[in-house]
């Protein structure tokens, strides 16, 4: 397993996120306070694209049904909001990430 260059640091400024592909897997890169994190981009509930959701502090909210994930750990912190049902959501996969100069690299699966 090797690291793959996926973006430049200028493409993911603090408080922002970006979807990249690593070995055909969609990965969400988020910059929280100047530190970069990488988790799976597809919501574990219904496959929504987390990169199209919203990021507040270290929590990304899926645009489809509102599931929330901590981008620093991949942990599901809230399941989807569907009527009166409370559904569980699995944690997101976490990817090892590093920054070399202005390059963001993610470890291949």
MIDOSE-1310 file (N, C-alpha, C; in nm, 2 decimals, decimal comma, always signed):
residues 109
xxxx	+0,08/-0,12/+0,00/+0,00/+0,00/+0,00/+0,09/+0,12/+0,00; +0,07/+0,21/-0,10/+0,15/+0,33/-0,11/+0,06/+0,45/-0,10; +0,12/+0,56/-0,08/+0,05/+0,69/-0,08/+0,03/+0,74/-0,22; -0,08/+0,80/-0,25/-0,11/+0,86/-0,38/-0,14/+1,01/-0,37
xxxx	-0,08/+1,09/-0,45/-0,11/+1,23/-0,45/-0,25/+1,25/-0,50; -0,33/+1,33/-0,42/-0,47/+1,34/-0,46/-0,51/+1,49/-0,48; -0,43/+1,58/-0,42/-0,47/+1,73/-0,43/-0,36/+1,81/-0,38; -0,37/+1,94/-0,40/-0,28/+2,04/-0,34/-0,35/+2,10/-0,22
xxxx	-0,27/+2,14/-0,12/-0,33/+2,20/+0,00/-0,42/+2,32/-0,03; -0,38/+2,40/-0,14/-0,46/+2,51/-0,18/-0,60/+2,48/-0,22; -0,62/+2,35/-0,26/-0,75/+2,31/-0,31/-0,85/+2,27/-0,19; -0,79/+2,26/-0,07/-0,87/+2,22/+0,05/-0,83/+2,32/+0,16
xxxx	-0,88/+2,44/+0,15/-0,84/+2,54/+0,26/-0,92/+2,50/+0,39; -0,87/+2,57/+0,50/-0,93/+2,54/+0,63/-1,09/+2,56/+0,63; -1,16/+2,46/+0,68/-1,30/+2,46/+0,69/-1,37/+2,41/+0,56; -1,29/+2,36/+0,47/-1,35/+2,31/+0,34/-1,32/+2,17/+0,32
xxxx	-1,38/+2,11/+0,22/-1,37/+1,97/+0,19/-1,37/+1,94/+0,04; -1,32/+1,83/+0,00/-1,31/+1,80/-0,15/-1,32/+1,65/-0,16; -1,39/+1,60/-0,27/-1,39/+1,46/-0,30/-1,28/+1,43/-0,40; -1,20/+1,32/-0,37/-1,10/+1,27/-0,46/-1,12/+1,12/-0,48
xxxx	-1,04/+1,07/-0,57/-1,05/+0,92/-0,59/-0,91/+0,86/-0,57; -0,92/+0,75/-0,49/-0,80/+0,67/-0,47/-0,83/+0,53/-0,50; -0,76/+0,48/-0,60/-0,79/+0,34/-0,65/-0,94/+0,32/-0,68; -1,00/+0,42/-0,74/-1,15/+0,42/-0,78/-1,24/+0,43/-0,66
xxxx	-1,19/+0,45/-0,54/-1,27/+0,47/-0,42/-1,28/+0,62/-0,39; -1,41/+0,67/-0,37/-1,43/+0,81/-0,34/-1,39/+0,83/-0,20; -1,30/+0,93/-0,18/-1,25/+0,97/-0,05/-1,28/+1,12/-0,03; -1,33/+1,15/+0,09/-1,35/+1,29/+0,13/-1,23/+1,34/+0,21
xxxx	-1,17/+1,45/+0,16/-1,06/+1,52/+0,22/-1,12/+1,64/+0,29; -1,09/+1,66/+0,42/-1,14/+1,78/+0,49/-1,03/+1,85/+0,56; -1,03/+1,98/+0,57/-0,93/+2,06/+0,64/-0,99/+2,12/+0,76; -0,95/+2,07/+0,88/-1,01/+2,12/+1,00/-0,89/+2,19/+1,08
xxxx	-0,90/+2,32/+1,09/-0,80/+2,40/+1,16/-0,66/+2,38/+1,10; -0,65/+2,36/+0,97/-0,52/+2,35/+0,91/-0,46/+2,20/+0,91; -0,54/+2,11/+0,96/-0,50/+1,97/+0,95/-0,59/+1,89/+0,86; -0,54/+1,81/+0,78/-0,62/+1,74/+0,68/-0,66/+1,60/+0,73
xxxx	-0,78/+1,56/+0,70/-0,83/+1,42/+0,73/-0,90/+1,36/+0,61; -0,90/+1,23/+0,61/-0,96/+1,16/+0,49/-1,05/+1,05/+0,54; -1,18/+1,05/+0,50/-1,28/+0,94/+0,53/-1,35/+0,91/+0,40; -1,42/+0,80/+0,40/-1,50/+0,76/+0,28/-1,60/+0,87/+0,25
xxxx	-1,62/+0,89/+0,12/-1,71/+1,00/+0,07/-1,86/+0,96/+0,06; -1,89/+0,83/+0,05/-2,02/+0,78/+0,04/-2,09/+0,75/+0,17; -2,20/+0,81/+0,20/-2,27/+0,79/+0,33/-2,30/+0,64/+0,35; -2,27/+0,59/+0,47/-2,29/+0,45/+0,49/-2,44/+0,42/+0,51
xxxx	-2,53/+0,52/+0,51/-2,67/+0,49/+0,52/-2,73/+0,47/+0,38; -2,72/+0,56/+0,29/-2,78/+0,55/+0,16/-2,70/+0,59/+0,05; -2,57/+0,61/+0,07/-2,47/+0,63/-0,04/-2,47/+0,78/-0,09; -2,52/+0,87/-0,01/-2,51/+1,01/-0,05/-2,37/+1,06/-0,05
xxxx	-2,34/+1,16/-0,14/-2,20/+1,21/-0,15/-2,18/+1,31/-0,04; -2,09/+1,28/+0,06/-2,07/+1,37/+0,17/-2,00/+1,50/+0,12; -1,93/+1,49/+0,02/-1,86/+1,62/-0,03/-1,97/+1,72/-0,08; -2,09/+1,68/-0,10/-2,20/+1,77/-0,14/-2,28/+1,81/-0,02
xxxx	-2,24/+1,76/+0,10/-2,31/+1,80/+0,22/-2,25/+1,93/+0,28; -2,27/+1,95/+0,41/-2,22/+2,07/+0,47/-2,12/+2,02/+0,58; -2,02/+2,11/+0,60/-1,91/+2,09/+0,70/-1,92/+2,20/+0,81; -1,94/+2,16/+0,93/-1,94/+2,26/+1,04/-1,85/+2,20/+1,15
xxxx	-1,75/+2,28/+1,18/-1,64/+2,23/+1,27/-1,58/+2,11/+1,21; -1,59/+1,99/+1,28/-1,54/+1,87/+1,23/-1,65/+1,77/+1,19; -1,77/+1,82/+1,18/-1,89/+1,73/+1,14/-1,94/+1,76/+1,00; -1,94/+1,65/+0,92/-2,00/+1,66/+0,79/-2,14/+1,60/+0,79
xxxx	-2,23/+1,67/+0,73/-2,37/+1,62/+0,72/-2,41/+1,58/+0,58; -2,46/+1,46/+0,57/-2,49/+1,41/+0,44/-2,61/+1,48/+0,38; -2,61/+1,52/+0,26/-2,72/+1,60/+0,20/-2,85/+1,52/+0,18; -2,83/+1,39/+0,18/-2,95/+1,30/+0,15/-3,05/+1,29/+0,26
xxxx	-3,00/+1,24/+0,38/-3,10/+1,22/+0,49/-3,04/+1,28/+0,62; -2,93/+1,35/+0,62/-2,88/+1,42/+0,74/-2,80/+1,34/+0,83; -2,75/+1,22/+0,79/-2,65/+1,15/+0,88/-2,53/+1,24/+0,90; -2,47/+1,23/+1,02/-2,35/+1,31/+1,05/-2,23/+1,23/+1,09
xxxx	-2,12/+1,27/+1,04/-1,99/+1,20/+1,06/-1,88/+1,29/+1,11; -1,80/+1,25/+1,20/-1,69/+1,32/+1,25/-1,57/+1,29/+1,15; -1,53/+1,39/+1,08/-1,42/+1,37/+0,98/-1,29/+1,34/+1,04; -1,27/+1,37/+1,17/-1,14/+1,34/+1,23/-1,13/+1,19/+1,27
xxxx	-1,24/+1,12/+1,28/-1,24/+0,98/+1,33/-1,32/+0,89/+1,24; -1,41/+0,94/+1,15/-1,49/+0,86/+1,07/-1,62/+0,81/+1,15; -1,63/+0,84/+1,27/-1,74/+0,80/+1,36/-1,87/+0,86/+1,31; -1,98/+0,78/+1,31/-2,11/+0,83/+1,28/-2,16/+0,89/+1,41
xxxx	-2,20/+1,01/+1,41/-2,24/+1,08/+1,53/-2,39/+1,10/+1,54; -2,46/+1,08/+1,42/-2,60/+1,09/+1,41/-2,65/+1,01/+1,29; -2,75/+0,93/+1,31/-2,81/+0,86/+1,20/-2,90/+0,95/+1,11; -2,96/+0,90/+1,01/-3,04/+0,97/+0,92/-3,17/+1,02/+0,99
xxxx	-3,22/+1,13/+0,94/-3,35/+1,19/+0,98/-3,46/+1,15/+0,88; -3,54/+1,05/+0,91/-3,64/+1,00/+0,82/-3,77/+0,99/+0,91; -3,86/+1,08/+0,89/-3,99/+1,08/+0,97/-3,96/+1,07/+1,12; -4,02/+0,97/+1,18/-4,00/+0,95/+1,33/-3,90/+0,84/+1,36
xxxx	-3,84/+0,79/+1,25/-3,75/+0,67/+1,27/-3,61/+0,72/+1,31; -3,55/+0,65/+1,40/-3,41/+0,67/+1,44/-3,33/+0,54/+1,39; -3,25/+0,57/+1,28/-3,18/+0,46/+1,22/-3,03/+0,47/+1,26; -2,97/+0,36/+1,27/-2,82/+0,36/+1,30/-2,75/+0,37/+1,17
xxxx	-2,63/+0,43/+1,18/-2,55/+0,44/+1,06/-2,41/+0,39/+1,10; -2,35/+0,32/+1,01/-2,21/+0,27/+1,03/-2,11/+0,38/+1,02; -2,00/+0,36/+1,09/-1,89/+0,46/+1,08/-1,83/+0,46/+0,94; -1,77/+0,57/+0,90/-1,70/+0,58/+0,77/-1,56/+0,52/+0,78
xxxx	-1,52/+0,47/+0,67/-1,38/+0,42/+0,66/-1,28/+0,54/+0,67; -1,17/+0,52/+0,75/-1,07/+0,63/+0,76/-0,95/+0,59/+0,68; -0,90/+0,69/+0,61/-0,78/+0,67/+0,53/-0,66/+0,75/+0,59; -0,55/+0,68/+0,58/-0,42/+0,75/+0,63/-0,39/+0,86/+0,53
xxxx	-0,35/+0,98/+0,58/-0,33/+1,09/+0,50/-0,20/+1,16/+0,54; -0,13/+1,22/+0,45/-0,01/+1,30/+0,49/+0,00/+1,42/+0,39; +0,07/+1,52/+0,44/+0,10/+1,64/+0,36/+0,25/+1,65/+0,34; +0,29/+1,66/+0,22/+0,43/+1,68/+0,18/+0,44/+1,81/+0,10
xxxx	+0,50/+1,91/+0,17/+0,50/+2,04/+0,10/+0,36/+2,09/+0,08; +0,32/+2,11/-0,05/+0,19/+2,15/-0,08/+0,10/+2,03/-0,14; +0,15/+1,91/-0,13/+0,08/+1,79/-0,18/+0,01/+1,72/-0,07; -0,12/+1,68/-0,10/-0,19/+1,60/-0,01/-0,19/+1,46/-0,06
xxxx	-0,15/+1,36/+0,02/-0,14/+1,22/-0,02/-0,22/+1,13/+0,07; -0,28/+1,03/+0,01/-0,37/+0,94/+0,08/-0,32/+0,80/+0,05; -0,31/+0,71/+0,16/-0,26/+0,58/+0,14/-0,37/+0,50/+0,06; -0,32/+0,43/-0,04/-0,40/+0,34/-0,12/-0,46/+0,23/-0,04
x	-0,58/+0,18/-0,09/-0,64/+0,07/-0,02/-0,58/-0,06/-0,05
